[in-house]
Amino acid sequence: MESYLRYIVVTTNYYFLIGGFFLSYLIYRIVNSFVSGNNFMQTIYSRGRYGHTWRSIECNKSLPYNIYCSVCSKLMLPVVGLFCECCALSACKKCNRILDKKFRCKHISWPSDKPFYHHWVDIGTTSGKDDTQNENFKKLFCSWCQRTKVIKENFLDDNEQCDFNKYRKLIIPPACVQLNRGTISNIKPPPDDDWEPLIVLANGKSGSSRSDEVISIFRGLLNPIQVVDISSIAPEKVIKWLPSRCRLLIAGGDGTVAWVLNALQPATHIRASVGILPMGTGNDLSRVLGWGAGCDARLDAHAIVKAVRDAEEQPLDRWKITIKPKRAGLRGRGERVLHAYNYASVGVDAQVALDFHRARAQFLYRFANRTLNYVAYLFLGMGRALDDGGCGGLEKRLRVWLGGRRDPLSLPPLQALVALNIPSWGAGVHLWNMGNEGEMPEQSVSDGKLEVVGISSSFHIARLQVGLAEPYRFAQTSRLKIELSGSCAMQVDGEPWMQSAATITIEPDGQCCMLRPPHHYTDTG
């Protein structure tokens, strides 16, 4: 009884510490919002009659804009200045409703039998070529082809067709978009064999909470339908209208990447190559493929598009995980099939991930960012050093078979068993290669093999993070079978849950096509 009460006190104090930390950070963010100049998330305005989406001119942007209001011609201060993230039209807060009724935004669809013209937007004025000319000229910008031109007042040729210029192989032309009651029903490819459109999928629930910025800057460069917030529109719905060949840029963490790859798997008619804009907490797959551990403080949409366009294809093994519960009661789950691309684990590392997911599911989640997530993981990991969450003596509740071997693997004292597909785990830890002096084979993301390692405790994880320890390296295998007795936390690609007693099998299930950026790509945060 005394030990139980002690456990309750320790656990309660631990969660009060975590709660106090989050509350302190919340107060900091509220105060910071009044003094900081970055109010990106608070400045979105709803679409008007002609489809404009207004944001503050303080926001990061990929398009030029007029610093003077297009209606009243007054100089716009950051407090009152707005611009359309899709077409670059600008206005003050008093006049933007006038433009909503007067000028259309970029067309997402267009009749295929009609010519498609430039979408010119006034982005300012410029003086004559020499001092003798006092006449001012308009400076125009096409929000499709990114060209600019200088004209005299009322001398614009509206009959000039647009060819989409440098991004024509990445843009879905409006004439190729077929709509049915306002919903995309089909994309008809243009007559260009090199056409491979870019689709941007951003997850608003990823660790860095920057999907709003990603959506805004890419809508200005592409057809707005090519930029999707998958926290509101599931990737399974997007897959239905994707062209047979395309490139995807996933803005999110490892869980978001796995979500999209799982949605793509049954769509065998689509050849989609996948790049990553790392917006999660760990970003292990992004690190391995060369997209970096995180993003720059200010995103450069043009540099990112160029990197995706020039990236090379990289095959990545896919693994099928079948979980068969030993007792499927009335409330228990039946057989469950998942897919892994990074790693799968049972034990204390999954328990820490589960604690983190529960913590960020609270209302404070909306204030989260990547740094806060790291600190939260640190506190939660320290807590599991005091309370192992039932993972102690895990080796007594696990039986592990490698490949086609008859005898189970002999396990040392463990609190976690990890099956790796990529050479990065826990936000950049190279588990398999730590202390490996050539006695173990090298790791590859496309060799059809998993690397099986063990971790002794939460304190062992902390030592691994700073390079002061090595894991238990067991073997490489193409198949893995695990029998779990009792309940324990489990995770696949950073998505955790509590797993009851079950038989778990992991086997190859083909490959998916990823993208590896050029070596000079430096958007690594």
C-alpha positions in Angstrom: 0.0 0.0 0.0 2.8 2.4 0.9 4.6 1.8 -2.4 1.4 2.3 -4.3 0.8 5.7 -2.6 4.4 6.7 -3.3 3.8 5.8 -6.9 0.6 8.0 -7.0 2.5 11.0 -5.4 5.5 10.7 -7.9 3.2 10.4 -10.9 1.0 13.3 -9.7 4.0 15.6 -9.1 5.4 14.6 -12.5 2.3 15.5 -14.4 2.0 18.8 -12.4 5.5 19.6 -13.6 4.6 19.0 -17.2 1.4 21.0 -16.8 3.3 23.9 -15.2 5.8 23.9 -18.1 3.0 24.1 -20.7 1.2 26.8 -18.8 4.4 28.9 -18.6 4.9 28.5 -22.3 1.3 29.5 -23.0 1.8 32.7 -21.0 5.0 33.3 -22.9 3.3 32.9 -26.3 0.4 35.2 -25.3 2.8 38.0 -24.2 5.0 37.4 -27.3 2.0 37.7 -29.6 1.7 41.4 -28.5 5.3 42.3 -29.1 6.3 40.1 -32.0 6.0 41.2 -35.6 5.1 37.7 -36.9 1.4 37.5 -36.8 1.1 35.1 -39.7 -1.4 32.7 -38.2 -3.8 35.5 -37.1 -4.2 37.4 -40.4 -6.1 35.1 -42.8 -9.4 36.5 -44.2 -12.1 34.5 -45.7 -12.5 34.3 -49.5 -14.5 37.0 -51.2 -17.0 36.7 -54.1 -14.2 36.3 -56.7 -12.1 33.9 -54.7 -9.4 36.1 -53.1 -7.8 34.9 -49.9 -6.4 37.9 -48.0 -3.4 37.9 -45.6 -1.4 40.6 -43.9 1.5 42.0 -45.9 3.7 41.1 -42.9 3.3 37.4 -43.8 6.0 35.4 -45.7 5.1 35.5 -49.4 6.3 34.1 -52.7 4.7 36.9 -54.9 5.5 40.6 -55.3 2.8 43.1 -54.2 1.9 46.7 -54.4 2.8 48.7 -51.2 0.0 51.1 -52.1 -3.7 50.2 -51.9 -5.1 49.3 -55.3 -8.3 51.3 -54.6 -7.4 54.4 -52.5 -3.7 54.5 -53.4 -2.6 55.1 -49.8 0.6 53.7 -48.5 -0.2 50.5 -46.6 1.3 50.1 -43.2 1.8 46.5 -42.0 -1.1 46.9 -39.6 -3.7 47.6 -42.3 -2.1 46.2 -45.5 -3.5 43.0 -47.1 -2.5 41.0 -50.2 -4.1 38.0 -51.9 -1.9 34.9 -51.4 -3.0 33.5 -54.8 -2.8 36.4 -57.2 -0.9 39.1 -55.4 -3.6 41.8 -55.5 -3.2 44.2 -52.6 -5.5 46.5 -50.7 -6.0 48.0 -47.2 -8.5 46.6 -44.8 -11.0 49.3 -45.7 -10.9 48.6 -49.5 -10.4 44.9 -49.8 -14.1 44.2 -50.0 -14.3 46.5 -53.0 -11.7 44.4 -54.9 -13.6 41.3 -53.8 -16.5 42.4 -55.9 -14.5 43.9 -58.8 -11.6 41.7 -59.7 -11.3 37.9 -60.0 -8.6 35.9 -58.4 -6.8 33.2 -60.4 -9.1 30.8 -62.3 -8.6 27.2 -61.1 -10.6 25.9 -64.1 -11.0 27.1 -67.6 -12.9 25.9 -70.8 -10.5 23.8 -72.8 -11.7 25.2 -76.1 -10.9 28.9 -75.2 -7.4 30.5 -75.1 -6.0 31.2 -71.7 -4.6 34.7 -71.0 -2.2 36.2 -68.5 -3.6 37.2 -65.1 -2.0 40.7 -64.8 -2.0 42.4 -61.4 -0.8 45.9 -60.7 2.2 45.8 -58.3 3.2 49.4 -58.4 4.5 52.2 -60.6 7.9 53.2 -62.0 9.2 56.4 -63.6 10.4 56.8 -67.2 13.7 55.6 -68.5 15.4 59.0 -68.3 15.0 62.2 -66.2 13.3 64.1 -69.0 10.3 61.8 -68.7 8.0 62.7 -65.8 5.4 60.1 -66.8 4.8 57.2 -64.5 4.3 53.7 -65.8 2.4 50.8 -64.3 4.3 47.7 -63.3 2.3 44.5 -63.9 2.8 40.9 -62.7 1.3 37.7 -64.1 0.4 35.5 -61.2 0.7 32.4 -63.4 3.9 32.7 -65.4 5.6 35.1 -62.8 6.6 37.6 -65.6 6.5 41.3 -65.1 6.0 44.1 -67.6 5.9 47.9 -67.6 3.1 49.7 -69.5 1.7 53.1 -70.0 -1.7 53.8 -68.5 -4.5 51.9 -70.4 -2.0 50.3 -72.8 -2.4 46.7 -71.6 -2.9 44.0 -74.2 -5.4 41.6 -72.6 -5.3 39.2 -75.5 -1.8 37.9 -74.8 -1.9 34.2 -74.0 0.0 32.8 -71.0 2.4 29.8 -71.3 3.1 29.4 -67.5 6.8 30.1 -68.2 9.4 28.3 -66.0 6.9 26.3 -63.9 4.8 25.1 -66.9 5.9 21.4 -66.3 4.8 21.7 -62.6 1.5 23.7 -62.9 -1.8 22.1 -63.6 -3.3 24.4 -66.3 -6.9 25.5 -65.5 -7.9 24.2 -68.9 -7.0 20.7 -67.7 -9.1 20.8 -64.6 -12.6 19.3 -64.8 -15.1 20.2 -62.1 -18.3 18.6 -61.1 -20.5 20.8 -58.8 -17.4 22.6 -57.6 -15.4 19.5 -56.9 -12.5 18.2 -58.9 -13.6 15.2 -60.9 -10.6 14.7 -63.3 -7.3 16.2 -64.4 -6.7 15.9 -68.2 -2.9 15.9 -68.9 -1.7 18.6 -71.4 0.1 17.5 -74.6 3.5 17.5 -73.0 5.5 14.3 -72.3 7.6 16.1 -69.7 4.7 17.4 -67.7 4.9 16.2 -64.1 2.8 18.5 -61.8 3.7 19.2 -58.2 1.1 18.6 -55.5 1.7 20.1 -52.1 0.1 18.3 -49.1 0.4 20.1 -45.8 -0.7 18.8 -42.4 -1.8 21.5 -39.9 -1.4 19.1 -37.0 2.3 18.4 -37.5 4.8 19.4 -34.9 5.9 22.8 -36.2 2.4 24.2 -36.8 3.5 26.0 -40.0 1.2 24.4 -42.6 -0.7 27.7 -42.9 2.5 29.4 -44.2 3.3 26.5 -46.6 -0.2 26.7 -48.1 0.0 30.4 -48.6 3.4 30.6 -50.3 2.7 27.7 -52.7 -0.7 28.9 -53.8 1.0 31.9 -55.3 3.2 29.8 -57.5 0.9 27.0 -58.5 -2.8 26.4 -59.3 -4.4 26.8 -55.9 -6.0 23.3 -56.2 -2.5 21.9 -56.2 -2.0 23.0 -52.5 -4.1 21.0 -50.0 -4.5 21.1 -46.3 -4.8 17.3 -45.5 -5.9 18.1 -41.9 -9.3 19.1 -43.5 -9.2 17.2 -46.8 -7.9 13.6 -46.3 -5.2 12.4 -48.8 -7.5 9.5 -49.8 -9.8 12.1 -51.4 -6.9 13.9 -53.1 -5.6 10.6 -54.6 -8.9 10.2 -56.5 -8.1 13.1 -58.9 -4.3 12.9 -59.1 -2.8 12.6 -62.6 -1.1 9.3 -63.5 2.3 10.9 -63.0 3.1 13.6 -60.5 5.5 14.8 -57.8 4.2 15.2 -54.2 5.7 17.5 -51.6 4.5 16.5 -48.1 4.8 19.2 -45.5 4.7 17.4 -42.2 6.4 14.9 -40.0 7.1 11.2 -40.3 3.4 10.3 -39.4 2.1 12.6 -42.1 4.5 11.1 -44.7 3.4 7.5 -43.8 -0.3 8.6 -44.0 0.1 9.8 -47.5 2.2 6.8 -48.6 -0.5 4.5 -47.2 -3.1 6.4 -49.2 -1.0 6.0 -52.4 -0.4 2.3 -52.0 -3.7 1.0 -53.5 -3.6 3.6 -56.3 -1.3 1.5 -58.5 -2.2 3.5 -61.6 -0.5 6.6 -60.2 3.3 7.0 -60.3 3.9 9.6 -57.6 7.4 10.5 -56.4 7.4 11.9 -52.9 9.5 14.7 -51.5 9.4 16.0 -47.9 9.3 19.5 -46.4 10.1 18.6 -42.7 7.5 20.0 -40.4 7.4 17.4 -37.7 9.3 16.8 -34.5 11.7 14.0 -35.4 11.7 14.1 -39.2 13.8 10.9 -39.4 12.9 10.0 -43.0 13.5 13.5 -44.1 17.0 13.4 -42.5 17.8 10.2 -44.3 16.7 11.3 -47.7 18.5 14.6 -47.5 15.6 17.1 -47.0 17.0 18.0 -43.6 16.1 17.9 -39.9 13.7 20.9 -40.2 12.9 24.0 -42.2 14.4 27.5 -42.3 12.7 30.2 -40.2 11.6 31.8 -43.5 10.6 29.5 -46.3 11.7 30.2 -49.8 9.0 28.7 -52.1 11.0 29.1 -55.3 14.1 27.3 -53.8 11.9 24.4 -52.6 10.1 24.0 -55.9 13.5 23.9 -57.7 14.7 21.3 -55.3 11.7 19.1 -55.9 11.9 19.6 -59.6 15.6 18.6 -59.7 15.4 15.7 -57.2 16.3 12.2 -58.0 14.1 9.2 -57.3 14.9 6.9 -54.4 13.2 3.6 -53.7 12.1 3.0 -50.1 11.1 -0.4 -48.6 7.5 -0.8 -47.4 6.8 -3.2 -44.6 3.5 -4.9 -43.8 2.7 -5.3 -40.1 0.0 -7.8 -39.1 -1.2 -7.7 -35.5 -3.4 -10.7 -34.3 -4.7 -10.2 -30.8 -4.6 -13.3 -28.6 -7.9 -12.5 -27.1 -10.4 -10.5 -29.3 -13.2 -9.8 -26.8 -16.3 -7.7 -27.3 -14.3 -4.5 -26.9 -11.0 -5.8 -28.3 -9.8 -5.2 -31.9 -9.6 -8.0 -34.4 -6.7 -8.5 -36.8 -5.0 -5.2 -37.7 -2.8 -4.5 -40.7 -0.5 -1.5 -40.8 2.5 -0.4 -43.0 5.8 0.9 -41.8 8.4 3.0 -43.6 10.7 4.2 -40.8 10.6 1.8 -37.9 8.3 -0.1 -35.5 8.9 -0.7 -31.8 7.4 -2.1 -28.7 8.4 -0.8 -25.2 9.4 2.4 -23.4 10.2 4.5 -26.5 6.7 3.9 -27.7 5.4 4.7 -24.2 7.2 8.1 -24.3 5.7 8.8 -27.7 2.3 7.9 -26.4 2.7 10.2 -23.4 3.6 13.0 -25.8 0.6 12.4 -28.1 -1.7 12.5 -25.1 -0.1 15.7 -23.8 -0.3 17.6 -27.1 -3.9 16.5 -27.7 -4.9 19.0 -25.0 -5.9 22.6 -25.8 -2.2 23.7 -25.5 -1.5 21.8 -28.7 -2.4 24.8 -30.8 0.5 26.7 -29.3 3.1 23.9 -29.9 6.2 24.2 -32.0 9.2 22.0 -32.7 11.3 23.3 -29.9 8.5 22.9 -27.4 8.0 19.4 -28.6 11.6 18.5 -28.0 11.5 19.9 -24.4 8.2 18.0 -23.8 9.8 14.8 -25.0 12.8 15.4 -22.6 10.5 15.9 -19.6 8.4 12.8 -20.6 11.5 10.7 -21.0 12.8 11.8 -17.6 9.4 10.8 -16.2 9.7 7.3 -17.7 13.1 6.9 -16.0 11.1 6.9 -12.7 8.1 5.0 -14.0 8.7 2.6 -16.9 5.0 2.4 -17.8 5.0 -1.4 -17.4 7.9 -1.9 -19.8 10.3 -3.3 -17.2 11.3 -6.9 -17.8 10.0 -6.7 -21.4 12.3 -9.5 -22.4 10.2 -11.9 -20.3 7.0 -11.0 -22.2 8.5 -11.1 -25.7 9.4 -14.0 -27.9 11.1 -13.0 -31.1 11.8 -15.0 -34.3 14.1 -13.8 -37.1 13.4 -14.9 -40.6 12.6 -18.6 -40.9 14.5 -19.6 -37.7 12.9 -22.1 -35.4 14.4 -21.0 -32.1 13.4 -17.6 -30.7 16.0 -14.9 -30.2 17.8 -14.8 -26.9 17.1 -11.4 -25.3 19.0 -9.5 -22.6 17.2 -7.3 -20.1 15.1 -4.9 -22.2 12.5 -2.2 -22.1 12.2 -1.7 -25.9 12.6 -3.7 -29.1 13.0 -1.7 -32.3 12.8 -2.8 -36.0 14.5 -0.2 -38.2 14.0 0.3 -41.9 16.0 3.6 -42.1 19.3 4.7 -40.5 17.7 7.3 -38.2 15.6 6.9 -35.1 14.4 9.3 -32.3 15.2 12.5 -34.2 18.5 11.6 -35.8 20.0 8.8 -33.7 21.9 6.3 -36.0 21.1 3.3 -33.8 22.5 0.5 -36.0 25.8 2.3 -36.8 26.6 3.5 -33.3 29.9 1.8 -32.3 29.7 -0.4 -35.4 33.3 -0.9 -36.5 32.5 -3.1 -39.5 31.4 -6.2 -37.7 27.8 -5.6 -38.8 26.5 -5.1 -42.4 25.6 -1.5 -43.5 22.1 -0.3 -43.4 20.1 0.6 -46.5 16.5 1.9 -47.1 16.0 -0.3 -50.1 17.7 -3.7 -49.4 14.6 -5.5 -48.2 16.0 -6.0 -44.7 15.1 -4.7 -41.2 17.7 -4.0 -38.5 16.6 -5.4 -35.1 17.9 -3.6 -31.9 17.1 -3.5 -28.2 17.1 -0.7 -25.6 17.5 -1.4 -21.9 15.7 1.7 -20.4 14.6 5.3 -20.8 18.0 6.3 -19.4 19.6 4.2 -22.1 17.6 6.3 -24.7 19.0 9.5 -23.2 22.6 8.2 -23.5 21.9 7.1 -27.1 20.7 10.6 -27.9 24.0 12.1 -26.9 26.2 9.3 -28.3 27.3 7.9 -25.0 25.9 4.3 -25.5 25.2 1.7 -28.0 22.0 -0.3 -28.5 21.8 -4.1 -28.4 22.4 -5.0 -32.1 20.7 -8.4 -32.8 20.6 -9.0 -36.6 19.3 -8.0 -40.0 16.3 -9.9 -41.2 13.7 -9.9 -44.0 10.9 -11.2 -41.7 10.2 -10.7 -38.0 7.7 -12.4 -35.7 7.0 -11.2 -32.2 4.8 -12.8 -29.5 3.8 -10.2 -26.9 2.3 -11.3 -23.5 0.4 -8.7 -21.6 -0.1 -5.1 -22.6 2.6 -2.7 -23.7 3.0 0.5 -25.7 3.7 0.1 -29.4 4.4 2.5 -32.3 4.8 2.5 -36.0 6.5 5.5 -37.6 5.9 7.7 -34.5 2.2 6.9 -34.2 1.7 5.1 -30.8 -1.0 3.1 -29.0 -1.4 0.6 -26.2 -1.1 -2.9 -27.5 -2.6 -5.9 -25.8 -1.2 -9.5 -26.0 -0.8 -10.3 -29.6 1.2 -12.0 -32.3 3.0 -9.4 -34.5 4.5 -10.3 -37.9 6.5 -7.9 -40.1 7.2 -8.8 -43.7 8.1 -7.0 -47.0 5.4 -5.3 -49.0 7.0 -3.8 -52.0 8.6 -0.3 -52.3 7.5 3.3 -52.7 9.2 6.0 -54.7 10.7 8.9 -52.8 12.7 11.9 -53.9 16.3 12.8 -52.9 17.1 16.5 -53.4 20.3 17.8 -55.0 23.4 18.0 -52.8 23.4 21.8 -52.9 19.9 21.9 -51.4 20.4 23.7 -48.0 16.9 24.3 -46.7 17.6 22.2 -43.7 16.7 24.5 -40.8 
